[in-house]
């Protein structure tokens, strides 16, 4: 091959080792790169990604274009068309949940915005094009229904042995808040919590999911142990605020997840400074950078910062959390965290790709 006259065969060879972000395996080997064509200094192809990787679609597209140009100096222009690669999830654990990634969102203490971040992760992944479910396991303070404006939804009834979830724009959601009268408190010990978690994972008709986001109770209680016993949890996201007292509790939460063998996918610093929308000046009311520093100390990923902003409070109170993504300050911060989370999962897959699964003939 001369540098200025590459062929389709050259292009095929150049992209042979490009990794699929979901599996970490060669994308071409799974028929995810196809329709290759070369004309002079131009190349075109189709890149098919699963919906699990939807948040990284444009980023992966650009990375593949750079990959081609670096390996074929004769190619100056790379046109890539995106397509969807169908890869259904497998059943997980004892409960038979069909999902690819189960992500627990936890904190060492209450009041740090854990539920707000859990909702933001679920909505952000859904906005990107992934199939997402949201489970609220905070039985003592189930706030997910309120944050999504679903608190007046009628209690779901059993249909053919399964409980249909409440839908938010097509996204399945389940919470104890749907089953309790307003203001009713739950007083349960560990065995009851374990039964509740198991039933909501096993008996709710979640459908096929790319991600199940689980809003955990604050602190270091029984729910994490229950989760670890009934299904393989992909990992946990820890939410904390910048001040030292919150960071101390976040460290305890990280220790708890480590005890039950749930990996830490990253730390989010919530209420990380107030940015004035009129003058652009930043005020670090609760401090700044503590979570990033703690993440570095503990060698865990730092996913990003969410500013202290009135939009988050007003949209949450109004049950319109989706509006946070339209705010010019809050929206980009949330989208960055969602992308960082999926990127970390992709890096883990690339480091330890699974074995190829052969299709079952029927």
BELMOCOR-V799367 format. One record per run of one state. SS is the DSSP state (~ for helix, > for strand, _ for the rest). FROM is the first residue (numbers start at 1). LEN is the number of residues. If there is no record, write none. Layout:
SS & FROM & LEN
SS & FROM & LEN
This chain:
_ & 1 & 7
~ & 8 & 7
_ & 15 & 4
> & 19 & 1
_ & 20 & 6
> & 26 & 1
_ & 27 & 1
~ & 28 & 3
_ & 31 & 2
> & 33 & 7
_ & 40 & 2
> & 42 & 8
_ & 50 & 1
~ & 51 & 21
_ & 72 & 5
> & 77 & 8
_ & 85 & 6
> & 91 & 2
_ & 93 & 4
> & 97 & 10
_ & 107 & 7
~ & 114 & 15
_ & 129 & 3
> & 132 & 5
_ & 137 & 7
~ & 144 & 4
_ & 148 & 10
> & 158 & 2
_ & 160 & 2
> & 162 & 2
_ & 164 & 2
> & 166 & 3
_ & 169 & 2
> & 171 & 5
~ & 176 & 3
_ & 179 & 11
~ & 190 & 13
_ & 203 & 1
> & 204 & 1
_ & 205 & 4
> & 209 & 7
_ & 216 & 7
~ & 223 & 8
_ & 231 & 4
> & 235 & 7
_ & 242 & 2
~ & 244 & 16
_ & 260 & 4
> & 264 & 7
_ & 271 & 3
> & 274 & 2
_ & 276 & 6
> & 282 & 2
_ & 284 & 6
~ & 290 & 9
_ & 299 & 3
> & 302 & 4
_ & 306 & 2
> & 308 & 1
_ & 309 & 1
~ & 310 & 8
_ & 318 & 3
~ & 321 & 6
_ & 327 & 3
~ & 330 & 22
_ & 352 & 11
